[in-house]
Amino acid sequence: MPPTITATDQSLEQLTADAVVVAVGKGPDGPLPTPGAEAVDRLLGGRLFSALADLGARGGEDEVTRLPSFGNGPYPVVAVVGLGAPDAAGSYTPEQVRRAAGAASRALTGRRSVVTLLAAVGGAPDAERLHAVGEGALLGAYEFTAYKSDLPSNRPVPPQEITVVVPGAAEAETALRRVRAVADAVFLVRDLVNTPPNDLFPAELAARGAAAGEKLGLAAEILDEDALAAGGYGGILAVGSGSTRKPRLLRLTYTGAGARKKIALVGKGITFDTGGISIKPAAKMEDMKSDMAGAAAVIATVCLVAQLGLPVEVTATVPIAENMPGGAAYRPADVVTFRNGKKAEITNTDAEGRVVLADAIARAAEDQPDALLETSTLTGAQTVALGARTSGVMGSDDLRDAVVAASKRSGESMWPMPLPPELRRGLDSSVADFVNANADRLGGMLVGGHFLKEFVPDGLPWAHIDIAGPGYNTKGAWGYTPKGGTGVPVRTLLATIEALIAD
């Protein structure tokens, strides 16, 4: 569970905690002050900035300098976190503040209670800045210890009590309720993605998703292998055929009071991906436990929408399978028939995500939603094109652009990608309606988008978010992003749904 977070408008001198957090910017000649840093500088008798200079602090992103207060004030430790460089007007983006808050939480492991003055950083509307501070502080305090044996009860843990100093604390509590709900959702995704695949097989992921939804009053439906066969879900069955742990389809539905729109969410749930018969190299295959990050994200998003009580109907359709090279596994050259009757010649069993998503998109479209949002760790080509931190977004132009705009508000980096018509020819098959993968690696992410488009009915606004890199951080922690599951793109999905409601 995330730490507790509260707001206060008490003065700095009236508060007590194990640490106080302030921020500085990065200037050409050293750290740039912010109102919070100046307040602590006064508390320390004007010695904060000289101490930072002596320690070589620059105010860069992810830089955290910890100083003792030497009894000057009710905080034994002062944590000064860098924001990076301001813009030409001297302002900082909400994302700079969010990352700074996360870096501070990570650096303050062992300090149970923290007071943060980051809401005093200028450059954004008050509510937006408060969201950034709260989200960063909570998300930066995440840890996954479910499989750690014999942890001592007195071990250092991330901050458990976070107090945000802000004018109008009573009004700020409304904003913090949303922050807490967002953190709950992101923590759910991270926990699911980080769980090892021997414990998170298809039936278990479906059960955990259903339990999370039912806790919030959502309607849940799970189709087992027999129901999938009866329903014509040939893609999900094909991908899951090589595993003894059979596939599932999870459906979670929330209907808010006064629902203005009907939104379909679809997320890829491959609980482990060996590549199947087209087996992957052994190196880093362990990271393939994260191939269900899209499924975890849409499960958490529909739960988050319910927790916030938004006036919308949202149904998450989640295809779940384990892609294994067993004796019954589907093969290259097989032809798979999907729920909507279309047929694909399998040319690569490691392009399995689009095969399960085809069935799920076809089923979600039967509900006649106003928009369809799908997310998946679909292609390694996404990381080749955009790196490990930026998701690619494809789909109908207006919804694709709305998703990218929402990502800028939420702080999850995304980039709009085209679907050039000439790349569709790479899916042509002499045997079936199309192949599932093109041997030409050029434009691989976009070819994957074209495959998914085949299952979206004409006129239905849709967007595909490829999170192959951003959904799972294989490098060191940064900002509020830990190693392992990240929770991307829950915050963008929420922001997109809110924008669609308001439209």
Salt bridges, closest charged atoms under 4 A:
GLU61 OE1 - ARG99 NH1 3.56
ASP62 OD1 - ARG106 NH2 3.49
GLU95 OE1 - ARG98 NH1 2.53
GLU95 OE2 - ARG99 NE 2.96
ASP126 OD1 - ARG129 NH2 2.68
GLU135 OE1 - ARG98 NE 3.01
GLU135 OE1 - ARG491 NH1 3.60
GLU143 OE2 - ARG155 NH2 2.87
GLU161 OE2 - ARG112 NE 3.52
GLU173 OE1 - ARG180 NH2 2.81
GLU204 OE2 - ARG208 NE 2.78
GLU225 OE1 - ARG248 NH1 2.84
ASP273 OD2 - LYS280 NZ 3.49
GLU286 OE2 - LYS284 NZ 3.94
ASP287 OD2 - LYS284 NZ 3.95
ASP291 OD1 - LYS268 NZ 2.93
GLU322 OE2 - ARG245 NH2 2.80
ASP334 OD1 - ARG331 NE 3.16
ASP350 OD1 - LYS280 NZ 3.02
GLU352 OE2 - LYS268 NZ 3.40
GLU366 OE2 - ARG339 NE 2.67
GLU366 OE1 - ARG363 NH1 3.63
ASP367 OD2 - ARG251 NH1 2.98
ASP367 OD1 - ARG363 NH1 3.08
GLU374 OE1 - HIS464 ND1 2.50
ASP397 OD1 - ARG400 NH1 3.55
ASP401 OD1 - ARG400 NE 3.03
GLU412 OE2 - ARG491 NE 3.67
ASP428 OD1 - ARG424 NH1 3.15
GLU454 OE1 - LYS342 NZ 3.41
GLU454 OE2 - ARG424 NE 2.65
GLU498 OE2 - ARG178 NH1 2.53
